Amino acid sequence: MLMTSILDYAPEPGEVVEFRLPDAAVETAADAPEHPAPPSYVQENHIWRRLANQAVGKAQSPWLATVFDLPGRLQPEAMAAALEKWIRRHSTLLTWFSQQEGKLQRHAVPEELLSLNAVSVGAHETPAAVREHLLDRFDAGTDPLRWPPFVAGAVLRDSSSTVYFAVDHAHTDGYSVLLVFHELRALYQAELAGVEAKLPEVGSYVDACALDRERAAEITAESPEVGRWLDFWLAGPPPAFPLDLGVEDGKSYPSVPIHLDLFDADEADAFSRVCKAHGAGFSAGLLAALGITAYELAGHESYRGLTVVHTRDEPRWQATQGWFINLAPVAFPVAGRASFSEVVGGAQHAFTEAQALAGVSLLRVAELMSGLTVQADPSAVPPMVSYLDCRHAPGSRDWDEADCQALVGPGDSRDVPIWVNRQWERTYLKTRHPDTEVARSTVPHFLNHLRQVLQDLARTGQYRIGERLTAANPA
């Protein structure tokens, strides 16, 4: 499944049908009762960031979307029924939030209010027309402060139909998006066949949010996990892209998306074997390569960054729609090491420690330590690195045939978050950077060098630090 900017998405045109709730149901949901489960830390931070952006007029599309093709002309009534079953399966999609005295309150919508009707919104004659319709609907229809926080529909054609689903990020994450295709396709096919779909049982992300807060309440300023966070945060400047981006303090910029293929299937396997030979995993190898690149291009003697770690720590969460991630600190030395083999062990140790902090949000640490500022600009996304092996997702073998893609929206940025996704046939890097003249030069330079480091490792099994720079700049 490709992670694609919606501005680069070019769907085949056709008749657009949306699955909408009756106006009366939406009005009733606005008075839905309060639910005792608080938002998780990541939900809360996301919603406040969205509101901070709105308050200052910053562009943001805080949703995630899935699009995929099904053969033939879709039967809208069957898909509407499938969507209803799928939404009931994931109860976070039946909730919304309100602001009350500076706090967020969850509301739960009764299941019986969920009744989707297929509504034709007319033929769209060009890919651009479909894309603009989706962008407008996703931006307008995925608000976490009202219900529903999602938009669903399809583009109907005789030979194939494209299904789309978008939801505010508060209710999903990168892995959850991967699960939509398999589950929704199975439910739709079951509707056509008149049988029950065979899907695994799932837990409720609403319950996971309550558990997140319960566990956080047990963490105190004296907890060792807090000490590890503080040791990282106070040891140096906040994590940031190692090269100059040409940004001004306090200012954000329209973002420029970048897609970069890193490996084909054989190269990814070879890189994985190199990492394993040194007692490390793919994630640690990627972090080591990032650290080497930052050292070679910017002179950073140690790597300091935030990595994404998952919190699906129980079987009931494995197929649940929700935001099951945290950011955790990673730091390891690079200077004084001669090769990748001397760096990757430290990277693996740092990543293992990061995984152990998956249940301890930096936002909880900031609550406990008065005066600790972890996000100077509340409307900005902290720079981070995410690695996801998408091959584990059900249905992943069928993604290419179904043109299955994860769409993300445009928005402002001031740093360079990095997502690396491994698929069956390729591993690619996706990022965005602030649209400045400096960043248009430095970011591709950094990423191309990173790819060269990774390619050398996959091809030869080794990498000597500084060797590429010496070859590129002979005395």
DABELBEL-V585337 format. One record per backbone hydrogen bond with DSSP energy under -1.0 kcal/mol. NH is the residue of the N-H (numbers start at 1). CO is the residue of the C=O. E is the energy in kcal/mol with one decimal. If there is no record, write none. Layout:
nh=NH co=CO e=E
nh=NH co=CO e=E
This chain:
nh=2 co=404 e=-1.1
nh=4 co=406 e=-3.3
nh=6 co=408 e=-2.8
nh=8 co=5 e=-2.2
nh=14 co=124 e=-1.3
nh=15 co=156 e=-1.9
nh=16 co=122 e=-2.4
nh=17 co=154 e=-3.0
nh=18 co=119 e=-3.0
nh=19 co=152 e=-2.2
nh=20 co=117 e=-2.6
nh=26 co=22 e=-1.8
nh=27 co=23 e=-2.4
nh=28 co=24 e=-2.2
nh=29 co=25 e=-2.3
nh=30 co=26 e=-1.1
nh=31 co=28 e=-1.7
nh=32 co=29 e=-2.0
nh=35 co=106 e=-2.8
nh=44 co=40 e=-2.8
nh=45 co=41 e=-2.6
nh=46 co=42 e=-2.0
nh=47 co=43 e=-2.5
nh=48 co=44 e=-2.4
nh=49 co=45 e=-2.2
nh=50 co=46 e=-2.3
nh=51 co=47 e=-2.3
nh=52 co=48 e=-2.4
nh=53 co=49 e=-2.3
nh=54 co=50 e=-2.3
nh=55 co=51 e=-2.3
nh=56 co=52 e=-1.1
nh=58 co=53 e=-2.6
nh=63 co=61 e=-1.6
nh=64 co=167 e=-2.3
nh=65 co=407 e=-1.9
nh=66 co=165 e=-2.8
nh=67 co=405 e=-2.3
nh=68 co=163 e=-1.9
nh=69 co=402 e=-3.1
nh=70 co=161 e=-2.7
nh=72 co=159 e=-2.8
nh=79 co=75 e=-2.0
nh=80 co=76 e=-2.7
nh=81 co=77 e=-2.0
nh=82 co=78 e=-2.1
nh=83 co=79 e=-2.8
nh=84 co=80 e=-2.1
nh=85 co=81 e=-1.9
nh=86 co=82 e=-2.4
nh=87 co=83 e=-2.9
nh=88 co=84 e=-2.1
nh=89 co=85 e=-1.4
nh=93 co=90 e=-2.0
nh=94 co=91 e=-2.0
nh=95 co=92 e=-1.4
nh=96 co=107 e=-1.8
nh=97 co=144 e=-2.6
nh=98 co=105 e=-2.3
nh=100 co=103 e=-3.2
nh=103 co=100 e=-1.1
nh=105 co=98 e=-2.9
nh=107 co=96 e=-2.9
nh=108 co=33 e=-1.9
nh=109 co=94 e=-3.3
nh=113 co=110 e=-1.8
nh=114 co=111 e=-2.0
nh=117 co=20 e=-3.0
nh=119 co=18 e=-3.3
nh=121 co=16 e=-3.1
nh=124 co=14 e=-2.6
nh=130 co=126 e=-2.0
nh=131 co=127 e=-2.8
nh=132 co=128 e=-2.6
nh=133 co=129 e=-1.9
nh=134 co=130 e=-2.6
nh=135 co=131 e=-2.7
nh=136 co=132 e=-2.3
nh=137 co=133 e=-2.6
nh=138 co=134 e=-3.2
nh=139 co=135 e=-2.4
nh=140 co=136 e=-2.1
nh=141 co=137 e=-2.7
nh=146 co=143 e=-1.3
nh=151 co=166 e=-2.5
nh=153 co=164 e=-2.2
nh=154 co=17 e=-2.8
nh=155 co=162 e=-2.7
nh=156 co=15 e=-3.6
nh=161 co=70 e=-2.5
nh=162 co=155 e=-2.1
nh=163 co=68 e=-3.4
nh=164 co=153 e=-2.7
nh=165 co=66 e=-2.2
nh=166 co=151 e=-2.7
nh=167 co=64 e=-2.3
nh=168 co=149 e=-1.7
nh=169 co=62 e=-2.6
nh=171 co=168 e=-2.2
nh=172 co=169 e=-1.6
nh=177 co=173 e=-2.2
nh=183 co=179 e=-1.9
nh=184 co=180 e=-2.8
nh=185 co=181 e=-2.3
nh=186 co=182 e=-2.1
nh=187 co=183 e=-2.3
nh=188 co=184 e=-2.3
nh=189 co=185 e=-2.7
nh=190 co=186 e=-2.0
nh=191 co=187 e=-2.0
nh=192 co=188 e=-2.2
nh=193 co=189 e=-1.8
nh=194 co=190 e=-1.3
nh=195 co=190 e=-2.2
nh=203 co=316 e=-2.9
nh=208 co=204 e=-1.8
nh=209 co=205 e=-2.3
nh=210 co=206 e=-1.7
nh=211 co=207 e=-2.3
nh=212 co=208 e=-2.3
nh=213 co=209 e=-1.8
nh=214 co=210 e=-2.2
nh=215 co=211 e=-2.7
nh=216 co=212 e=-1.9
nh=217 co=213 e=-2.1
nh=219 co=216 e=-1.5
nh=223 co=220 e=-1.7
nh=227 co=223 e=-1.6
nh=228 co=224 e=-2.1
nh=229 co=225 e=-2.0
nh=230 co=226 e=-2.7
nh=231 co=227 e=-2.6
nh=232 co=228 e=-1.7
nh=233 co=229 e=-3.0
nh=234 co=230 e=-2.8
nh=251 co=248 e=-1.9
nh=253 co=413 e=-2.6
nh=255 co=411 e=-1.8
nh=256 co=433 e=-2.7
nh=258 co=431 e=-2.7
nh=260 co=429 e=-2.7
nh=262 co=427 e=-3.0
nh=263 co=427 e=-1.8
nh=265 co=425 e=-1.0
nh=268 co=264 e=-2.4
nh=269 co=265 e=-2.1
nh=270 co=266 e=-2.3
nh=271 co=267 e=-2.7
nh=272 co=268 e=-2.4
nh=273 co=269 e=-2.1
nh=274 co=270 e=-2.0
nh=275 co=271 e=-2.4
nh=276 co=272 e=-2.6
nh=277 co=273 e=-2.3
nh=278 co=275 e=-1.2
nh=279 co=276 e=-2.1
nh=280 co=275 e=-2.5
nh=285 co=281 e=-2.2
nh=286 co=282 e=-2.5
nh=287 co=283 e=-2.4
nh=288 co=284 e=-2.7
nh=289 co=285 e=-2.2
nh=290 co=286 e=-2.2
nh=291 co=287 e=-2.5
nh=292 co=288 e=-2.6
nh=293 co=289 e=-2.4
nh=294 co=290 e=-2.4
nh=295 co=291 e=-2.0
nh=296 co=292 e=-2.9
nh=297 co=293 e=-2.5
nh=298 co=294 e=-1.8
nh=299 co=295 e=-1.4
nh=300 co=294 e=-1.5
nh=303 co=332 e=-3.0
nh=305 co=330 e=-2.6
nh=307 co=328 e=-2.8
nh=308 co=385 e=-2.3
nh=309 co=326 e=-2.7
nh=311 co=324 e=-2.1
nh=313 co=311 e=-2.2
nh=317 co=314 e=-1.9
nh=318 co=315 e=-1.3
nh=320 co=317 e=-1.4
nh=325 co=323 e=-1.0
nh=326 co=309 e=-2.4
nh=328 co=307 e=-2.3
nh=330 co=305 e=-2.6
nh=332 co=303 e=-1.6
nh=334 co=301 e=-2.9
nh=335 co=301 e=-2.6
nh=337 co=334 e=-1.9
nh=340 co=463 e=-2.5
nh=342 co=339 e=-1.0
nh=343 co=340 e=-1.3
nh=344 co=340 e=-2.8
nh=347 co=343 e=-1.8
nh=348 co=344 e=-2.5
nh=349 co=345 e=-2.3
nh=350 co=346 e=-2.3
nh=351 co=347 e=-2.4
nh=352 co=348 e=-2.6
nh=353 co=349 e=-2.0
nh=354 co=350 e=-2.0
nh=355 co=351 e=-2.4
nh=356 co=352 e=-1.4
nh=357 co=354 e=-1.2
nh=358 co=355 e=-1.6
nh=360 co=357 e=-2.1
nh=365 co=361 e=-1.7
nh=366 co=362 e=-2.2
nh=367 co=363 e=-1.5
nh=368 co=364 e=-1.7
nh=369 co=365 e=-1.9
nh=372 co=369 e=-2.0
nh=380 co=377 e=-2.0
nh=385 co=306 e=-2.0
nh=386 co=418 e=-2.6
nh=388 co=420 e=-2.4
nh=390 co=388 e=-1.2
nh=390 co=422 e=-1.6
nh=392 co=389 e=-1.3
nh=393 co=390 e=-1.6
nh=396 co=393 e=-1.7
nh=398 co=395 e=-1.9
nh=399 co=396 e=-1.1
nh=402 co=398 e=-1.9
nh=403 co=400 e=-1.4
nh=404 co=399 e=-2.4
nh=405 co=67 e=-2.6
nh=406 co=2 e=-3.6
nh=407 co=65 e=-2.1
nh=408 co=4 e=-2.1
nh=412 co=59 e=-1.8
nh=413 co=253 e=-3.0
nh=418 co=384 e=-2.9
nh=419 co=430 e=-2.6
nh=420 co=386 e=-3.3
nh=421 co=428 e=-2.4
nh=422 co=388 e=-2.7
nh=423 co=426 e=-2.9
nh=427 co=263 e=-2.4
nh=428 co=421 e=-2.2
nh=429 co=260 e=-3.3
nh=430 co=419 e=-3.2
nh=431 co=258 e=-2.1
nh=433 co=256 e=-1.7
nh=435 co=254 e=-2.4
nh=436 co=434 e=-2.1
nh=440 co=436 e=-2.0
nh=441 co=438 e=-1.4
nh=442 co=438 e=-2.7
nh=443 co=439 e=-1.9
nh=445 co=441 e=-1.6
nh=446 co=442 e=-2.5
nh=447 co=443 e=-2.7
nh=448 co=444 e=-2.7
nh=449 co=445 e=-1.8
nh=450 co=446 e=-2.4
nh=451 co=447 e=-2.4
nh=452 co=448 e=-1.9
nh=453 co=449 e=-2.3
nh=454 co=450 e=-2.5
nh=455 co=451 e=-2.9
nh=456 co=452 e=-2.5
nh=457 co=453 e=-2.0
nh=458 co=454 e=-2.3
nh=459 co=455 e=-2.3
nh=460 co=456 e=-3.0
nh=461 co=457 e=-1.8
nh=465 co=338 e=-2.0
nh=467 co=464 e=-2.0
nh=470 co=466 e=-2.4
nh=471 co=467 e=-2.3
nh=472 co=468 e=-2.4
nh=473 co=469 e=-1.6
